[in-house]
């Protein structure tokens, strides 16, 4: 039963964070960001937020710094919108799975081209 609740809370946090990052944060360091997933601990004390950032490493670092600065605001707003008794601590991480997937796809394409020749 607790697994269902943490999953639902994670999805709600993901939805609300996506909207807040896109529309309400005015920091110029935040580029094109997509919230790809949220893992919430079973006691709802922490939420790891996985982000996909369009750009190079410098832009990714700048976006993470800006989001770390805005963590208090984001956490407060999530607490208001979802109405949880204890709002989870937000931990932002870069999601490398999309870049890794495109790298694997490129390698498979190269292998298939070699097989045809």
Beta strands, then each sheet from edge to edge (+ up, - down):
strand 1: 33-40
strand 2: 46-53
strand 3: 89-94
sheet 1: 1+ 2- 3-
end
